[in-house]
Amino acid sequence: MPPLSTSAPVVQPADFRFRCIACGDLSDSAAQNFRCAHCGDLLEITYPRWKDAKPDADDLKSLWRNRRLSLSAVDLSGVWRFRDLLPAIENDQEVISLREGNTPLYELPQCARIAGVPRLYAKHQGMNPTSSFKDAGMTVAATFARRAGFRWVACASTGNTSASMAAYAARGGMRCLVLVPEGKISWSKLSQALDYGAVTCQLRTDFDGCLRLLQELVLRAPVYQLNSINPFRLEGQKTLAFELLEQLDWHVPDHIIVPGGNLGNSSAIGKALLEMRDLGLISRLPKLSVIQAEGANALVRTLREADGKRLVSVQAETRATAIRIGNPASWKKAVNVLEATGGACEQVSEVEIAQAKAEIGAEGIGCEPASAVTLAGLKRLVQKEFVKADETVILVLTGNLLKDPDFTIEFHRGELFQGAEGASATLNRLRRPPVILDATLAAVIRTLEQAEKS
């Protein structure tokens, strides 16, 4: 491997700068661990030019709308279509894109009735090219990795990040290294990374251990880190909020509810909401809330036990593998977003997750277990009257149903939560196990008649 600089891309101060989220230090470049050189905290990207030349909100809305009619490759991306609020590129050919973004906003009338709200929608990021929300951030981060001259990119992953990174690395002509925890990742996700050509290492540790090792690696080798502590990732992921508000004709919902894992996505969406308000694209902020699994509830405990001042790490354990993270890197960013938007942080049980996943599926819209925490959490927030009976709610579904088919199959076969007290009574009405029959017309008709009565 030829020697390369291990610094992040050198940038033009006139375009954007890196800012520490703790001490506020500004710099034109960042170390490969994307930590502040002064205090060691995480960095974010800021745009000094907006102070002197703030983009006109109406002009931006018109420009973005017109780009939807364009056949240009960069405009066909639902991320780069909003490039006016992203780090600048020199020319369109620099962009590594798989036509990410442009994800649907579905109405969920049945789930709305179940949860007790009048208007409920799902912004389904599982409809991205590699079937998760990671693609929105990966297109930006991978583009800047290649622009900086890196041949290798790397990530620690519970599955979705590795699939996305491998796809964008392959598309951009780069090599990629994936670090995943052995036995704690869906093979459906890992199969994507393998097929896209990743060098995949299954480490005898959890996700947090993989991430710690990666942080050491990038300071020793010319490898570019593409986890969500990379602020370019969050710049891409924030476009979800731009697209969502555009789909709502710029009418601000009352609540946006997001799953909480490593907390990069909630941080990115919150950053976008604040930027849109400051630029006059929206007049008020929705409340952004984060939902975690009870077995991976580091942010919940951080807020309840330490008032958000220090991270309370946990030994994460949940079948919602995408959020099985006990030491979330972006916890401070998430705390800041919750405070800025007035959002809540809640935890839900494994049974609640499975129930919510099946209820979303009954609407014809599949999602992976981690996505379903949003509906489960909404129910709790309604019960606590944090979400009012007349409010509009958006659930962010982060991954496709096929990301974790084993969970779905085990659920419908009745193999999930076997022996768990109270689980069967709650979940049996939602299970749809396959029926084995003799190959006769009478048997099929009899089954059809029984289904009609149920």
N, C-alpha and C positions, 0 to 999 in steps of 0.2 A: 504494500500500500504506500503510495508516494506521500511524502510529508506535505501537509497542508496546515494552514492556520486553524487553530481551534476557536477562534473568535467568531461571534455572530456577524452577520452582514454589516459592513460599513455603510452608514446611511447619510443622507444629506439632511443637516439640521433644518433646512427650510421646509422639508416635507414632514418629518415626524421625528420624535425623540423617545428614548426610553426613560421612564420615570419610576422611581422606587415607590411602592405603595405605602411604605412606612415612613422613611425620612424625607421623601420628596425629591431626592437628588436626581438631576437630569443629566443624561449623557447621550453621546452620538453613537455609541456602540455598547455591546453587552458581552460578557463572558459566556462561554458555552453552557454554563449551568443556569444562565439567565437569573443571576442573583446580583443584588446591589453590591458594588465594590466597597461601600462604606459600612453598611449595616447587615448585609447578607440576606435581606428580604427579597421577595419577588418583584419583578418589573412589570410594567404595563406600557403600552404605546400611547403617546399623546401627540396632539397636532397643534403646535404653536401658531401655525398660520391662521387658524380659525379665529384667533383673537383680533387680528387686523383685517382679515378678509373672510368673514363668516359667510358660508354658502347660503344663498337664498332658498328658503324652504320650498316655496312654490316652484321655483325653477328645478330643484332637485326632483320633486315629485313628477313633474312633467317629463324631465329627462329620463328618469327610470321607467316611466310608463311607455315612452316612445321606444326605448331599447328593447322592450318586449316584442316589438315588431321586426327587430333586426335579425339577420341571419349570420352576423359576425359571431365567430366562435366565442369571443370574450363576452358578448352580450347574451349568448345562449346559456351562460353560467348564471345561476341564481345567486351566486356570491359576487362575481366580478361585475355584474350589472350594477352593483352599488359601489363600484370602485372609487367614487368620489369621496367616500368616507373610509377608505382603506389606505394602507401604505402605497405610495405611488410606484408604478412600474414604468420603465422607459418605453416599452412598446408591447403591443398585445401578444406578440409571438413568445414573450417570456413566460406567459401563463401556462401552468400545468393544470389542465381541467378535464373532468369527465362529465361535464354538464351537471354538476352538483347544484343543490338548491332546487328552487322551483317546486317545493314539496306542497302537497295538498293540505287544505284546511277543511276538516270534516265536521259536520254537525253530528252530535251524539244525543238524539232525543230520548232514547231508552235510558241511557246512563244519566241523563239530566234528571229524569223522573226518579231514578233510584237514589241519586245523591240529594235531590231536593232543591235544584236550582232551575231557573227558567230557560237559560241559554248556556249550553255547554258545547265546546268545540275542541277538536284534537288537531294540533299542528304536528303532522306525522313526518318526522325526520328519518324514519325508517325507510322512506321512499327515495332516499339518496342512492347513488350508484353502488356503493358497497353495503347498503341497507342500514346505515346508522348516521347519526348526526355528525360524526367525526369528519365526514367528507368536507363539510363547510369550512372547517378550520384547516384541514390538511391541504386543500388546494392553495391556500395562501402561504402556509409555512413551507410546503414543499417547493413552491415557486421561489421563495427567498433563499432556501437552502441551495438550490441549483444556481441561482443568481450569484451566490457567494462562492461558488466553485467547489462545493462539497460533492464527493463521489459516493459517500456512505451516509445514510440517515439511520436513526435507531429510536426505539421506544420500548418502554415497559408497558405491559398491557394485560387487561382482563379479557381481551378478545377483539373488541370493536376497533380500538386504535390500531392494533397490528394489521387487521384486514385493510383498513383505510390507508395506512402508511404504505403498505406493500403495493397496493394498487397505484397510488400516486407516484411512488418511487419508480415502479416499472414504466409508467406512462412518461415519466420525465427522464428516463435513461439512467437512473441511479440505482445503487445497490442498497439493501436494507437489512438491518439486524433487529430481530424481535426477541425480547426477553419476556417470558410468560411463566407464571407459577405452575409447577407440575401438578396435574390432576385437578386444577381449580379453574378450568376454562372450558367453555363449550367447544366441542370439536367442530361444530358447524362454523364457528368463527375462525378457529385455527386453520381449517381447511382452505379458507380464503387466502390467508397469508401464505400458505404453502403453494397454492396454485399461482399466486402472483410472484413467486420466486424468492421469498424472504429466506434468509438464514435464520432459522428459528431455534432458540435455546429454551428448553423447559428447565427452570431452575427449582431446586428443592427449597422453596421459600414461598411466601405469599407475595401479593402485588407490591406491597410496600417495600419488601426486601428487593424485589426486582428494580424498583425505582431508585433505591439507594445505590445499588450497584451501577445503574446507568449513569447516575450523577457523578460517580467516580470515573467511569469509563470516558465520558466526554471531555474530561479535563486531562486525560492521558493520551487520547487517540484522536485523529482527525475525523470524528464522527459527529454528525449534527443531530441534536436531540429534538424529537418531534412530539413529546408529551405536552400536555396542556399547560405546563409551566412556561412553555415557549409562548411569548405574547403574540406572535404572528398567528398562532392557532386560534386564540381568542378573538382576534380581529376578524378572522373568517367566520367564526361561529356567531358573532354578534349580528351577522346579516340575517339570521333567522328572525330577529325582531323587526328589522326593516321590512322584510317580506311579509311577515304576519300583519303588521299595521297597514301595509298597502292592501293586503287581501281584505282587511276590515274597513277599507276606504278611509283609513286614518282615524276611525272612531276607536278610542282607547278602551279596552276591556277593563273590568274591575280587578280581575285577578289573572295572573299567569302562574301556573304550578309546574315545577320542574323536578325530576328525580335528582337526588344528591349522592354522588359517588366521590370522585376526586374534586368536584365542585368547580371545574373550569367552565362548564356550560352555563350554570347559573350566574357565574361571574361575568361571562361574555354577554349574556342577555341583559343583565343589569347595566353593564357599561353602555350597551346600545340604547337602552331606555333613557339613561341620563344624557347621553349625547343628543338623542332626538329631542328631548325637552330643551336642552340648551340651544339647539339650532332652530327651534321653533317649529319642528316637524310635528310635535304633539304638544298639547297645552298642559297635560298633567301626567303623572306617573301611575301605572297600574301597580298593585301590590304583587311583588314577586315572592312566592313561597317555595321552600325546598322540602321535599319529602324523602326520608331515608328508611331503610329496613331496620327493624329493631336490633338485628344482629350486626349491623354496620352503621351505627348511629353516632359517629364521632362528632358531627356538627351539632346534633341535638344535645349531647352531653356537654359540649363546649359552651353552648349558650346557657344551659340550665345549671351547670356546676361551676363554670368559670366566668359567667357573664360575658362570654365572647372574647376574653382577654388573653387566654392561652388555650392551646389545643389539648383537648382530652382525647388521646388516642385509644382505640379499642382493637381487640382481636376480632377482626371481621369474619362473620359467618352468616351467609344467606344464600338461598338458591337463586336469587336475582344476581347472577354473577357479574353483570356489568357494573354494579355498585357495591361489590364486595371489597371495600377499601376502608381500612381502619385508621389511616394516617393521611387524610386528604391534603394535597399540596396547596390548594387554593382556598384554604379555610378562611384566611383573613379577608380575601377579596369577597367571599360569599357573605361574611358577617357584615362587611361594609354595604353590600347590596341590600341585604335584608333591612339594615337600619335606614338606608336612603329611600327605600320604597315602602317601608312599613309592612314588609312581608312577615310570614311566620315560618317556623321550622317544626315539622312534626315527624313522628315515626309510626310505622305500621307493621303488623305481624306478617308472618309467612302465609298464614291462612287468608288474611285480608288481601295480600298481593295476588294470590291464586284466584280468589273470588273476583277481584277487580279485573284481572286479565281475561277471565272467562266472560265477564259482562261486556267488556270492550269487544271481545271476539264475537259475541252474539249480535253486535251491530254490523258484522261483516268487515271489521277492521282489526286485523291481527297486530299484536305487538309482543315484544319480549317481556319477561317478567319485570325487569327494572323499570320499564315504561309504565307498567300498571300501578306502581306506587302512587302515581299522580291521582288516579281516581280513588284509590283507597284513602289517600291523604285528604282529598277533597271531602269525603264523607265525614272524616273526623273534624275538619275545619268548619263544616256546616253544623255539626252537632255542638261545637263550641261557640257557634254564632260569630266566628271570625269572618266566614263567608255568609253574607246575608241572602235571604230568600229571593231577592229581586235582582241579584247581581249576575253579570256575565263572566264566565270563566273559560280560560284556555288551558288545556292540558298539553304539555309538550311530550310527545311520544318519541323516544330517542332511538329505538331499534325495532327492526322487523320481526314478525312472528318466527320466521325461519332461522333467526339467530340462535334460538335455543329450543329446537323441536322436542328434545327429550323431556323437558319440563311439561310441555303440552300433552305429549303422549302419556306420560305418567299420571298427569292430572285426570285425563278422561278415562283411563283404565282403572282409576281408583287406587293407584300405587303410591301416589303422593300423600304424605302425612298419614300413612297407615299406623293405626294405634294412637294417633293424636286425639286427645279428648275434645269432643265437640266439633271436630273438623268435618266428619262425614255428614252430619245433619245440615251443616251450612253449605257444603259444596255439592252434595249429591244431585240437587235439582239442576245444577249447571253442567254436570258431566254428560258427555255424549259418547259412550264407548262404542266401538264397532260391534256389530252383531254377526255372529257366525251362523249360517243357515245352510240347509240342504239346497242344492241348485234346482229349486222348483218354483213355479209361478205362485203356487198356493202359499208357500212360505214367505215369499216377498210381499204378497198382498196382505197376509196376516200381520207382518211387521209394519207395513204402511198403515193399516187400520189401528194398530196399537199406538203408533206414533201420533196419529190424528187425535186420539183421545187424551194424550198426555199434555 
